[in-house]
């Protein structure tokens, strides 16, 4: 079999800022082929260790002695703050602002990731700041635990950590402080949710729950028999930040009021409890409208859809669990849950915008009279009349007139089409497919001799004929995760691998490739 002229994935993944690195091969050498990626917000993935994490590229450490060795030489200590036993102690009677500081940590215009561990013994907690001014806050620490904050510097600033509430005695400590420049936008997400690697591509979604991990906030309403313990256990992100939920009797619950959009909406949350016990979770006007879910002893993400709910609820009416952990509540408009979007008090929630992939100027890698296009991909659950597609096309025209498209139509069909000179040579869209299942699809195209193979078997199109004559009237020079290069019918789902060949592969080669 000939070598592909362009490949993505197949367990070979690399990311370089705004690019996913595809590759071609020259003998035993791999030649990088950058694929442009755009998403102007952060996003999460499940990493190879099974942990939920932000996708980011981190720079060098900007803080000196973040674990507070003695003697202290790097930190400035004010109004009773001390360093001992590998931590900074911020203690006082509330009459003055006790804090620690380190100079010249932030540079204007850069985005930073700030992480630390904190112990709050008494008082109102701590604030992480970029100056000593009252309003210059990066984030707040109210309970003992591990914390992460992102900050876009508006000037060259110091790092300041101090007590939050004046007039009240306080006793807190911090350690393991890290500040690194973070690239979080335009980064591809290689996801390992099923234990294997695939490129995760998702539409724009907003988590409208303003505190997705802090269930002690007043926006989460609790019945009288609810007891919460923050930072109780290790959550799916690997930090000690889960919440223990204890329910004294049947019919106890916590809930979050939402503004119903009139569209299909999805609520999701991670839960962990005694295997075999049941809880209720969902969207509705009361707990009885939630679904019943059986716990398995491990962390599991549960979700429910609704078109009429007004609150997100978790509880135990008519179910058995009275003691379990929760983490990462999410509510989004859409018919299926997308990857976790963390919120920490932002008004209106947090949005992860749509991501897109393109590789332009590759006419030398696409066969113009014959070739093969192969993708191993899966789709999420989609509502009817949705097309999600990946195509070879002509970038200048942004037209379907000369395109080769592979994807899915509606919620249960493949969609495969070749158009040349404005006429469809063949279309296949009536073969059933399942959500969240990977399929290997290959199209070998050559005038009068085209072939379609799915999972090792040939497919007959339901429109046009594989033996039709065709000739492209514009140069195929673009790979895009959409229908024709203009963001119409973008692809959402997962891609394990993608390959382009400049020759039409034979039936035996297609069988090998797609089996």
VOLO-328717 format. One record per residue (C-alpha): x, y, z; residue in one letter. Coordinates in steps of 0.1 Angstrom, whole numbers, plus 5000, padded with zeros to 4 digits. Example, Ala and Ser with C-alpha at 12.3 -4.5 7.8 and 13.67 -1.06 7.14 Angstrom:
<rs>
512349555078A 513749895071S 
</rs>
This chain:
<rs>
500050005000X 501250354992X 502250585020X 499650855029X 500551205017X 499051345049X 498151175082X 496651285115X 496551075147X 496850695147X 498250735182X 500850985168X 499751325183X 501651645188X 500552005196X 502452325190X 500552635201X 497852705174X 498552385155X 497752015156X 500751855140X 499851605112X 502651435094X 503751275062X 506451015059X 509551005037X 511050665042X 511550635079X 511351005085X 508251185098X 507651535083X 505451755104X 502351905087X 500752175109X 496952175110X 495552515120X 493252495150X 491052775164X 489152795197X 489353125215X 488752975250X 490152705272X 488952355270X 489252035291X 489951675282X 490451335299X 494251275299X 496050945295X 495850885333X 492050925332X 492051265348X 490051565337X 492451855330X 492652185312X 494552165279X 497352415281X 500952485274X 502852615304X 505952825305X 508752845331X 508052895368X 507753265377X 507753215415X 510853155436X 510652915466X 506952835462X 507352565488X 508852805514X 512252665524X 513952815553X 515653055557X 513253265537X 514953485511X 512353535483X 509153635500X 508253965517X 506253915548X 503854185563X 501854235594X 502553905612X 503053675583X 505853415589X 507453125571X 508052785588X 507752415581X 507452465544X 504552705544X 503653075548X 501553145578X 499153445575X 497753505610X 496353815627X 493653975648X 492054145618X 493154495626X 495754505598X 496154345564X 498454045569X 499953915536X 502953775517X 504253915485X 506853845457X 507854115433X 507754115394X 505853795389X 503453905362X 504154075329X 501454285312X 499454115284X 500353755294X 497953485307X 499053305339X 498052985357X 498253025395X 498152715417X 498552665455X 497452465485X 495752645513X 494652565549X 491952785563X 491852735601X 489753045610X 488653375597X 487253475563X 489853305541X 492453445517X 492553645485X 495153605458X 495953945443X 498154125419X 498654425442X 497554535477X 494654735464X 491254625477X 489754535443X 492854385427X 491854025431X 492753715411X 490753475432X 489453385466X 490153095490X 487353015514X 488052655525X 491052435528X 492152275495X 494052305463X 493252605441X 493852705405X 493253055391X 493853205356X 494853575353X 495453795323X 497954065335X 497054425326X 500354555338X 503654435354X 502454325389X 503554145420X 501953835436X 500153915468X 498353665491X 496553795522X 493553785545X 490153885530X 488154005559X 489054295581X 488054315617X 488053935621X 490853725635X 492353495608X 494653195608X 495653045574X 498652905556X 499652845520X 502352635502X 503152485468X 502652815451X 503252815413X 502753075387X 503452995350X 502553165318X 499752965302X 498652925266X 495052805268X 493452925235X 493652745202X 494952415216X 493752085202X 492451835227X 493551475224X 491151295246X 491350955264X 487850915277X 487650555265X 491250475273X 492450535237X 493550855221X 491251065198X 490951425187X 487951585205X 485951845185X 482952015201X 480452295194X 480152615215X 478652545249X 478152745281X 478052605316X 475552835332X 476052705368X 478152985383X 479952765409X 480452425393X 482652275421X 481752485452X 478352345463X 478552545496X 477752865477X 474253015483X 473352965446X 473052595455X 469952555477X 469852275503X 467052115522X 467452095560X 468851745561X 471751815538X 475351825552X 478151925528X 481851865534X 484052055509X 487451935497X 486551585510X 488151355485X 490151325453X 487951425424X 488251325387X 490851615382X 493251455407X 492851725433X 491451695468X 488351905459X 485251685458X 482251755480X 480751495503X 476951505503X 475251355533X 471451325533X 469851255567X 466551115554X 464851015522X 463751315500X 466651535509X 468251735480X 470352025468X 469252215437X 470252505414X 467752735399X 468152795362X 466553005335X 464852765311X 465652845274X 462852655258X 465452435240X 466752095248X 469052125278X 471451885295X 472551865331X 475551655341X 477651585372X 480251355385X 479251125414X 480950855435X 479350635461X 478650285474X 478250045445X 474649945440X 473050235458X 470850475438X 470450855436X 468251085416X 469551355394X 468251565366X 466451875354X 462851945364X 460452135387X 460951885415X 463151585425X 460551345412X 461251455376X 464951345379X 466351025366X 467450735389X 471050635386X 472950345402X 476350415417X 479250185408X 481750265435X 483950475412X 483650825397X 480950835370X 479551115350X 475751105348X 473451335327X 469851405319X 468151605292X 465051825295X 462952065276X 460952215305X 463052205337X 463652505360X 466152355385X 469052115384X 468551865413X 470451595430X 469051405459X 467551075472X 463751075469X 462750715463X 466450615461X 468850465486X 472150665488X 472550885518X 476350945516X 478251015484X 480651255467X 479851505439X 481951725416X 481651935385X 478052035380X 477252145345X 474152285327X 474252355290X 471852405261X 472152105238X 470951745235X 474051575249X 476751665275X 480051805263X 483351815281X 483551975315X 483552355316X 484752485350X 483052785366X 484052975398X 481553265401X 481553415366X 478153595359X 476353395332X 478753105335X 481653015313X 481652955275X 483852725256X 483652835219X 483452615189X 486652465176X 487652425140X 490452265120X 491852345086X 494852265064X 495052485034X 497452495004X 497752115001X 496952054965X 500251864962X 498951614988X 495451554974X 494951354942X 493251564916X 492051284893X 492250994918X 492950944955X 491750804988X 490250975018X 490150775050X 488950875085X 488350675117X 485750885136X 482750885159X 479851115165X 477951235196X 474151205199X 472651465176X 469151585169X 467551515135X 468651705104X 472151775117X 475151715094X 478651675109X 481251655082X 484951655072X 485851735036X 488451785009X 487552104990X 488652414972X 489552684997X 489052974973X 485552894963X 484152774997X 481652584975X 480252234976X 480752214938X 484052024941X 484151834974X 484751494989X 482851465022X 482851205050X 480651235081X 477151175095X 473651285086X 470851315112X 471251105144X 471750765128X 473150775092X 476550805075X 476951085050X 479451035022X 479451244990X 481651334960X 480751634939X 482651744909X 481852044887X 478652104907X 477251754901X 477151474926X 478951164913X 477650964943X 476051014977X 475550765005X 473350865034X 470950575043X 473150335062X 472550325100X 475350425124X 475550455162X 476550735184X 479850715204X 481050435182X 484150455160X 483850375123X 486650335097X 485450495065X 487450515033X 486550654999X 488750564969X 487850804941X 488550764904X 486350844875X 484150534867X 486050334894X 485250474928X 484750264960X 483450314995X 484450095024X 483150105060X 484749875086X 486149635060X 483049605038X 482149775005X 479150015005X 476850084976X 475650454975X 472050534975X 472450834952X 474550834920X 476850554911X 480450464920X 480950404882X 479950754872X 482250974852X 483451284870X 486151554867X 486851824893X 486652174879X 488552334907X 491652224925X 491152034958X 493652214980X 491952225015X 491151985043X 488552125067X 486351995095X 483152105078X 481252055046X 483052275021X 485552515038X 483052785049X 482152645084X 478852495072X 477952175089X 481052155110X 482251825125X 481651745161X 482851425176X 486051235179X 488751145153X 491250865159X 493050905126X 492751065092X 494750985060X 494951125025X 496450924996X 497151054961X 496250724946X 492950524945X 493450224967X 492349874956X 489649674973X 492149464992X 493949775004X 490649935015X 489649625033X 492949625052X 492749995059X 489249995073X 489149655091X 
</rs>
